[in-house]
Amino acid sequence: MKAEIFRNEFLQAIVPAGWKWFLGIDAEGNATPKKVHIFKDAKSEMDIFQKAGITICYYEDARQYVLMKCLYDDVQDIESFKLGNYCWIGYTCKSFGYPYIMLETSEETDRILVMILTENGQNKISFSDSDVQEIMKSIVAGKREGEYS
């Protein structure tokens, strides 16, 4: 099994071997190309409720999105850092008891939000895992040229 590249008009990212991608849904419950779930050891879309993984969301206009720390518990800011094609800002938190790393690009135009669910039952991933790093480094918004284009 080898890695593949998820690519559409809004996002691209590498999907390592052993991981699977699924489109996310919008506020009306419809599949949207602006959100992709990449989950480790997933076989079907229902596995996003049982496995650990990464959700990447694309916003064409940064003003459409506001980081909502107030919705989460145990929020701890993360120092900004450069990885792959972007400088990232964010925090760790818990949502309904599940641990997340929430990251977003700090650009004024396109905005990418990355939600890393690090633990879901017995399924765990870490930001330092090589496959998680590979996904993060490969993320590209829209029509931009990136490492994996």
Disulfide bonds with the S-S distance in Angstrom:
none
